[in-house]
Amino acid sequence: MKTVLVTRPQPGATRTSERLLCSGFLPLVLPLTKIVPLDASRPKVKFCAVAVTSASALREASDELLRPLLKVPCFVVGEATAAAARARGFETVTTGDGDGATLAQIVIEELPSGGCLLYLTGKVRSPDFEQSLRKSAIHFRCSLTYDTVSVSYTTEFLHDFFAQKRIDSCLIYSRWGAELFAALASRPELVQNFDNTAIFCLSQRIADVLADWKQGRVYPASKPDEGALLQLMREA
């Protein structure tokens, strides 16, 4: 059974490991980052729509923040975020195709003229969505509901975790995750565990961080969706 290192934060890491087991892989869960909730205050401005590019932004948002927004349209980046939006009570959810730039185009086309958008997001995020909105002069405000911080492991823990384990594949979900993985895999005591490891990244932008990876091939998913990522790994 091929081993797959899962580096994304919880609770997503557990869901991914379950999908891997069902596909015949042996998941090794080692989150390199974790999600920390932030105290996002309730904006006093009236918004005509909400946008979300991460399910974590919805999971970590307070009821007080979301309650007055549930009846306005909610634009989300993909199916996982759409499910999170509906779970929190949003009545009208429009789903994008998996990336921020595409979602921004949908918002630009559908947002009422002169309307103001509330963007629920994290402190660490891709700039694509906001850059696209600014180019089109869309009025929006950000509400930071969570932060992403790195996870530290002791040398002893890593020794036990990787003991006699060769890592066949690794899944990377963010640029920062890619940077942290590169630092982990370059540790002298772990280099042998990553000999000829195939790296599967959620996007080309993430894969670019690992341009200097020499221990195996780096594969970007055709679209930023976990289904596409896992299909890529199965076919590689």
Buried (B, 14 or more C-beta within 10 A) or exposed (E): EEBBBBBBBEEBBEBBBEBBEEEEBEBBBBBBBEBBEBEBEEBEEEBBBBBBBBBBBBBBBBEEBBEEBBEBBBBBBBBBBBBBBBEBBBEBBBBBBBBBEBBBBBBBEEBEEEBBBBBBBBEBBBEBBBEBBEEEEBEBEBBBBBBBBEEEEEEEEBEEBBEEEEBBBBBBBBBBBBBBBBEBBEEEEBEEBBEEBBBBBBBEBBBEBBEEBEBBEBBBBEBBBBBBBBBBBEEE
